[in-house]
Amino acid sequence: MLATAICEEIELIAEAGDAEDALDLSRRLARETDTTRAVAVRRTVSKGQVDRAALRQLGLGIAEEVARSQLWAAREFRALTREMAADPIGASILARAAGEAGRLF
């Protein structure tokens, strides 16, 4: 499950969902082997109640993680582009690298 989709679902659950919705999200994340996030979502449920503030914090943490990852990828892409453009052979490889790095965005 994409991190943006997880953030959107967390927001929906925090606003209008119930404990069963949070547990369902946790189970889906566990099935997709995203156990760290699955456990974090599960921990927001206690005695049949959702800790909405903790769930929102989790969503914000995931969003910040995604933003840091995108920033790192953009920096790496720019550095790779500069390095390859300076090399005559790199100019032909540049298109292939752009295609690979483009999947990160």
C-alpha positions in Angstrom: 0.0 0.0 0.0 1.4 3.4 -0.9 2.3 5.7 1.9 0.0 8.4 0.5 -2.9 5.9 0.6 -2.1 5.0 4.1 -2.1 8.6 5.2 -5.4 9.3 3.5 -7.0 6.2 5.2 -5.6 7.2 8.6 -7.1 10.6 8.2 -10.5 9.2 7.3 -10.4 6.8 10.3 -9.2 9.6 12.6 -12.1 11.8 11.5 -15.0 9.4 11.2 -13.8 5.8 11.6 -14.1 3.4 14.5 -11.8 0.8 16.1 -12.8 -1.8 13.6 -11.7 0.4 10.7 -8.3 0.9 12.4 -7.9 -2.8 13.0 -8.9 -3.6 9.4 -6.2 -1.2 8.2 -3.7 -2.8 10.6 -4.5 -6.3 9.2 -4.2 -5.1 5.6 -0.8 -3.6 6.4 0.4 -6.8 8.1 -0.7 -8.8 5.0 1.4 -6.6 2.9 4.3 -7.1 5.2 4.3 -3.5 6.4 4.5 -4.7 10.0 6.0 -1.6 11.5 3.1 0.5 10.4 0.6 -2.3 11.1 1.7 -2.5 14.7 1.7 1.3 15.1 -1.9 1.5 13.8 -2.9 -1.4 16.1 -1.5 0.4 19.1 -3.9 3.3 18.5 -6.8 0.9 19.4 -7.4 0.1 23.1 -10.5 -1.4 24.7 -12.5 -1.0 21.5 -11.7 2.8 21.2 -9.5 4.6 18.7 -7.0 7.1 20.1 -7.7 9.6 17.3 -4.8 12.0 18.4 -2.3 9.1 18.3 -3.6 8.0 14.9 -3.3 11.5 13.5 0.3 11.7 14.8 1.0 8.4 13.1 -0.3 9.8 9.8 1.8 13.0 10.2 4.9 10.9 10.8 4.3 8.8 7.7 3.7 12.0 5.7 7.0 13.5 7.0 8.8 10.2 6.1 7.5 10.4 2.6 8.5 14.1 2.3 12.0 13.3 3.5 12.3 10.4 1.0 11.1 12.5 -1.9 13.6 15.3 -1.0 16.4 12.7 -0.8 15.4 11.2 -4.2 15.3 14.6 -5.8 18.7 15.5 -4.5 20.2 12.2 -5.7 18.6 12.6 -9.1 20.0 16.1 -9.5 23.5 14.9 -8.5 23.3 12.0 -10.9 22.1 14.2 -13.7 25.0 16.6 -13.2 27.5 13.9 -13.0 26.2 12.0 -16.1 25.8 15.1 -18.2 29.5 16.0 -17.7 30.5 12.6 -19.0 30.2 12.0 -22.8 29.1 8.4 -22.3 26.9 9.5 -19.5 24.8 11.6 -21.8 23.5 8.5 -23.5 22.9 6.8 -20.2 21.2 9.8 -18.8 17.9 9.0 -20.5 17.9 5.5 -19.0 18.8 6.9 -15.5 16.0 9.5 -15.7 13.5 6.7 -16.4 14.7 4.8 -13.4 14.7 7.8 -11.1 11.4 9.0 -12.5 9.7 6.1 -10.8 10.6 7.6 -7.4 8.4 10.6 -8.1 
